[in-house]
């Protein structure tokens, strides 16, 4: 077992080069296929759809399996917003005693703790630890193909 840990941080800068990808304006069915039509609606820049606060947002890649029940897998790229106030149930990036981790924020009996998304990892009580929340995870991006990263 490997605890989920952070392996890199990539800030989003509003002045960085943008890449617009083709955007198909239709919903894709996950059941029976629909007839193939030409639904190309132009170009789509993902940051416009994934990021509400560019100056307070960064990308970060995770390593480990402690958040798999939340749909966060080894090598996923997370989009994290530092401007949001964390609430119970939010997935957060948090520094615990100087080490970054990705966990769900939970509160029990008015005491906050960090909850894993894998039963093999116990909750982390933060009562007696030095903690700082680095932001709320707003999206996760993962590949369905194994790639060297």
N, C-alpha and C positions, 0 to 999 in steps of 0.2 A: 504494500500500500504506500502511496505517495500523497502527502498532503498537498492541496492546491497551493501553489505559490506563484508569485509574479516573476516573469522573466524579462520583461521590457516595458518601457513607457514611451509612447509616441504622441506628443501633443498635437492638437489640431490647430493650425494657424489659419486665420481667415484669408491671408494673402498667399497661401501656397497654391501651386499649380493645381487646377481642377481637371478632372477627367470625367467627361460626360459619356455615359454608356447608353446604348439603345434602350428605349422604354416601350414595352408592349402594354397598351392600355386595355387589359382584360384580365379576368380572374382565370387561373388555370385550375381545371378540375383534377381532383385526386382520385376520381373514380373512373368512369368510362371517358375515353377521349372525345373531345368535341371536334367538329370539322376544322381543318386548317384554314384559317383566314389570315389576311394581311392586316394585323392590328398595330403595326409599328406607328407609334404616336410621336416620335421625336427622340430627343436625348434626355437622359436622366442623370443628375449628379447626386450621388448617394448622400453626401454630407448634408444637402438641403433637406433630406427626409429623415436622417438619423440624428442630427445635431440641432438642438434649439439654442444652445449657448456656446458658440464656437470658441470664445476666449476662455471658457471655463471647462472645456471638454478635452479629453485625451483618449487615446487608444492604449490598451494594455493587453498583453498576451498572458494566458495562464498556463500553468504546468501542473498536472496532477488530476486526481479523480474524486476529490472530496465534494464537488458540486454537481455531480452527474444527475442527481434527481431533480435539479433545477434546470437541466438542459444546458449546462456549461461543462464542456469536455476539454480534455488535454489539448493544448495548442489553440484553443479558441481565442479569437480576438474580441475583446470587450470594448464597448464604447461607454465611457464613464463621464458623468457630469458632476463637477465639483460645486456647482451653484445650487444644487437641490438640497433641501434639508432632509436628512435620512429619517424614514419612518419605519415602524415595525413592519417586518416582512420584506423590506427592500434588500436587494443584494448590494453589498457595499464592498469597496476596497478599503481595508483598514490596516493600519500599522499597529501591531501588538508587540510590545517590548522591542521595537525597532525592526521588526520583520513584517513585510507586507503579506496579506492574505486576502482571499475573496470568500466572503461568508454572507449568510442572511442575518440581518439584524432582528433580534427577538427580545421581548421583554416579558419577564415573569416576576410577579410580586414587586413591580416597579424597579426591578433590577435588570439592566440590559445585559445580554450575552450574545455570542455569535454562534450561529447554528450551521452545521455542515449539511450538504445535500447528499450525504452518503452515510448509512447507518454504521459503517466501520470507523467513523470519526466522532468522538464525543463533542458536545458543545464546549465552547470556550467561555469561561466566566471572565469578565473583564473588570470586575470590581477592584481587584488589587493589582491590575496591570496598567502599564502606561499605554494608552491607546489614542489613536487619532484617525478619524475617518477621512479618507482621501477622495471620496466621492461615491455617488450612487451609480450602479451599472444600469444603463438604460437600454442597451442592446447587446446581443452576442452574435458573432459571425463565426460560423464554423464550416469547414469543408467536408464533403462526403467522400473525398478521396484521400488516401494516405499520401502525404507529401513530406519531403524533407524540409524542415523549417529552420 
